[in-house]
Amino acid sequence: MQHDLAKAPETGHAAISDMVEAKEQSFGARVMSSQPFWVTIALIVLVVVMTINEPSFGTTENAANVARNFAPIGIMAMGMTVVIITGGIDLSVGSVMGLVAIVAGLFLTWHYSWYVAFTMGMIAGLACGMVNGLFVAYVGMPSFVVTLGMLSFARSLAVVFSGNQMLYQFGPDAPIVKAIGQAKWPLHAPAGWAPRWIPELSSHFWVMVGLALIVGYVFNSKAWGRHLFAIGGNELAARLTGVPVDWIKFQAYVFSAFTASLASLLLLGYNGSAINAMGQGYELRVIAATVIGGASLMGGSGTAFGAFISACKLGASRSLRPPWRSCSRKSTVRNRIHCGQSVKVNEEETT
C-alpha cells in the first residue's frame, strides 16, 4: 500500500509532461500539414534553383516584373478566399474586371476627372457583386450558376459599352491615371534612396500586401471573419446560433467584386488603355491561387497568407520558360496532394 502511494505523484507528473509533449507535437503537426507552409517552401526552392540555373531570374528587374504581374491575381484571391470560405465560388471576377475597365475608360474619354471615372467603374463592379450576392444569399440559387451567368452578362456589357474598341484617349487626367497604375516604391537613386539590390515594387504589389494584412486581421480578430468560417463549416448551425448568414454571404460576393474592381483600375492605369477583354481567363487563375493556398472548395477553411503566397508561387511559375514551368506546376500539384493527405491523416488521428 505504501509502495503504491509513493508511486502516485510520479504518475501525475508523467501525465502533465505527456500533455505538454502532445501539445508541442500537435503544433508541429499543424505546421507540417499547413498548405501555405509547403507552398512557401516550394517558392523558396523555386527561386533558389532558378537563380542558380537562370541568373537573369534572380535580378531585381525580373523580381519587380514578376511581382507586378501576379499582384492582380493576389488582390482578387483575397476576395475569392472570402467567398470560398463560405462554401461558394465566384466565376465572374474576370468579366467584372473587363466591365469596370470599360466604364472607367469611357468616363475618362468623356474628360471626367480621374476620381469620377474610378468611382463609376467601382460602382459598376460593386453592382455586379450585389447581384451575385442577392441571388446566392437571398434567392438561394447555386453560386456556380449565378456567377457563371454574371461572367457572360458582364462581359457582354463591356463589349456593348466599348463598341468592341480599345479606349485610350483618356483626356487631361491621363497622366494621373498612369501615375497610379505605374507607381513604384522604393525608387533607386537618384530618384530615390533604395540600393540596386532592392526591387522597385509596383503599386499593384503594395495594394496586394496591404489588402492581405487587412483580410488576415479580419479573419483572426473580427467577428465577421469568424462568421465566414462558421457559415462554411456548417451553415445550418451558424444560422441557429444567430449568425446573419444571408447578410454575410451577400457581403462576401460584394467584397469579391470590390477586389476585382480594384485590380482592374490598377491595370487600367498601368496599361494606359481599356479593352473589354481585360481579365479574360483570370477567374481560373484566381481560383487556383486560392485553392492551392489552402482554401477548401467545400468551405470552412482558407487564409489570407495562403492566397498571397500561392499567388506569388503561381506568378513565379508563369515567368519561367516552358520546360521549367512544367516542372514547377507538377511540384505544385504534388504539394497540394501531400497537404491534403496530411490534413486527412491528422483529422483521423484527432477523432
N, C-alpha and C positions, 0 to 999 in steps of 0.2 A: 504493500500500500504506500509506504513512504517512498519507495522507488518510483512509483507511478506519479506521485505528486511532484517529485523532483524533476520529472521529465516534462511536466505540463507547461512551464514557462517557455522551454525550448521550442515546443510545438507552436506556441503563439508567435514567437519571434520568427520562426520559419514561415508562417503563413503571411506575415506582413512583408517580408522580403520577397516572397513569391509574388505577392500582389504588385509590388513596385516593379519587379522584373517584367511581369506581364504587361504593365502599362508602358514600360520602355519598349518592349517588343511590339506592342500594338502601334505605338507611334512610328517606329521604324518600318513596320509593315505598311502603314498608311502612306508613308513617303515613297517606299519602293513600289507600291501599287498605284501611285498617283500618275495619271496620264500626263499632265503638264510637266512633271519631273523628267519623264523619259523623253518627251519632246524637246525639252531644254538640253538634255544630254545629246540627243541626236543633232540638234542645231550646232552645239559646240563642236562635236566631232566633224560635222559637215564643213564648218568654217575652217577648222584646223587642216583637214585633209585637202580641201580645195585650195587653201592658201599655199600649201606645200607644192601641189601639183600644178596649179594655175596661179602664178604670182600676181597677175592682174586682178584676181578675185579679191585679194586682201587689201587692195588700195582704198584710200579714203573716198575717192571719187566713186568707185563701184559701190561701196557701202552706202553712200548717200543716195545713189540712184536706186539701189535695191530697197532701201527704207522708204523712199518716196513712192515706189511702185506698189509695195504691199500695204502701205498705210490706209488707203481707202477700203481695202478688204478688212483690215483690222478694225477700222471705225465701224463698219457695218456688222462685223462679227459681234460687237458688243450688243447691238440691238437684237441680232439673231439669237444670241445666247439667252437674252431675257425671254424671248418668245419660246424657244425650245425648252427652257426650264419649266414653263407652264404646260408642256406637252403638245405644243403646236408647232407650226412651221410657217415661214413667210417666203413664198416663191416670187414675190413681186418686187423685191428690193432693186433689182437691176432695171426694171421698167420704170420704177419711181425715179431712179437717177436720171433716166432719159427725159422724163416729163419735167422734172424740176429744172434741168439744164435748159430746156427749150423755153419754159415760161420765164425764167430769169433772163435768158438771152433776148427774148422778144422785148421785154421792158427796157433792156439796155439799148437795143437797136432803136427804140422809140425815144431815146435820150432821157430816160428817167434816171434819177440818182441810183448809185450802186446799191445803197441800202434799201431803197424801194424795190428794186429788182430782186435782190436777195430775199426780201421779206415775202414778195409774191411767189417766188419759187418755193420757199419754205412752206407757205400756206398750201400750195398745190400738193406738196409731198405729204404734209400732215393730213390733208383731206383724204388722201388715199389710205393712210393708216387708220383714220377714223372709220372709213367704210369697211375696211378689213375687220377692225375690232367690233364694229356694230354687228356684222353678220356672224362672226365667230362667237362672240361672247353673249349677245342678247338674242339673236335668232337661233343660234345653236347649230349652224352649219359647220361641216368639217373645214379646218383651216387650209388643208391642201386644196380643196375645191375653190374656196373663196379667193385665196391668194393667187391661184392659177388663173382664175378669171381676171383678177386685177392685173396680172402680168400682161395679158393681151390687151385689156382695156387701156391701161396707162400708156403702153407703147403705141397703140393706135392714136390716142390723143396727141402724143408727141409728134407723130408723123403728120397728122392733120394740122396742128398748130404751126409747125415749121414749114408746111408746104413741101416737105421732103427735101429741104435745102439746108445747107450749113449757115449758121448765123455767126457773123464775126465782126460786123461793123457796130461796135459797142458804144459809140458816141464819146462824149467828153470824159466820162468816168472809166474808160477802158484802162488807163494806166493804174488806177486804184484797184480794179478787179484783178489785173495781172499781178500787182504787188501782193495782194492777199494770197493768191494761189502759188506764187513763185518765191515767197519769202523764205529765208534760210536763217538758221541760228545754230551755233555761233558762227561768226564770219571769220575768215582768215585775214591776216594782215595784208595790205594796210587798212582795209575797210573795217576790220575788227581785231579782236585780241587773240583769237584761237590759233594755236600752233598747227602745222600742216598735218600732224598725225591724228587730229580730231576731225571727223567728217562734218561738213556743213549740212545739217539735217533740215529737212523741209518743214514748212508749216503743217503739212499733212501729218507728218510723223509726230510732231508735238501735240497736235489735236488728238491723235490716237492715244498717246501716253496719258494726257490729261483725262480723256474720257474713260480710259481703263482704270485709272485711280479712283475716279468718282463712282463708277459702277462697282468696283471691288469694295469700296467703302459701304455702299448701299447694301450689297449682298451680305456683308458681315456685321453691319451695325444698325441697320434700319429695319423697321417692321415691314416696310414694303418688300424688301428683299426676302425676308422670312416668309412672307405670304406667297411670293412666287414659288419658293421651294415646296411650301405646303400644298399649293394647288397642283404642282407637277407630281408630288408624291402620292397624294390621294385627294382628288378634287371633292369628293363627297364628304370626307372627313373634315376638310378645310371649310366647306360650306356649313357643316353642322356646328363647327366651333365659332362661327360668326365672322369668318373671313369674307370680305366683299368680293367673291370670286369673279363675278361678271365685270365689275369695275376694274379690277386688277388686270384681267385678261385684255380688256379694252385698252388700257394704258400700255400694255406690253406691245401691242401692234402699232400704236401711235409712236412709241419710242423707237421701234424698229424703223418706221418710216422717217423719223427725225434723223437717225444716223445715216440713212441712205441719202436724205436731202443734204445733210452736212457734207458728206463725201462728194456729192455731185457738185455742189457750189465750189468746193476747193479745186476739183478737177476742171471746172469751167474757168476758174481764174488761171490755173496753170496752163491750160491749152490755149486760152485766149479766143475760144470759139465754142459753139454749142451745136451738137448734132443729135438727132433723135435716136441714134444707135448707141449712145453712151450707156455703159453698164450692161450691154447685152452679154448674157452668159455669166455675169458676176454672181448671180444667186447661187449657182452651184459651187463656186469658189468660196463664197461666204459660208455656206452650209458645211463644206468640207473643213474649213478652218475651225468652225465651231465644234464640230463633232470630233475631229482629231484632237482638239484641245481639251476634251474630256466631257463635253455635254452629251447627254443621252437623249436620243430621239424619242424615248418613252417618257421623258420629262423627269423633273425632280433633281437633276444634277447639272452642274456647269459652273465655271469660274471665269472671272474677267482675265486673270493671268493666263489661263489656258487658251482663251481666244486670242490674246495678244501674242503669246509665244508661238502658237500654231500658225498665225498669220505670218510671223517672221520666218518660220521654217518653210512654209509653202512659197513665200516670196523669194527666199534664198534658193530654193529648189528650181523655181521657174527661171532664174537667171543663169542657170548652168547650161552647158552645151548638151545636146541630146543624149549621148551615152551616159554622162554623169547624172543627168536629170532622171533617167530611167532608174538608175541605182538608188537615187535619193527617194523616189516615190515608193519603190519596193521596201526600202527600210522603214518608211513612214507607215506603210500598211502593216508590216511585221510588228512594229511598236504598238500599233492600235490593237492588234490581235492579242499580243502579250499582255497588255494592260487590262484588256477585257477579261482574259483568263485569270489574271491575278486578282482582280476585284471579285470575280465569281468564287474563287477559292477562299478568299478572306471572308466573304459573306457566309459561305458554308461552314467555315470554322467558327464564326461567331454564333451561328444558330445551333 
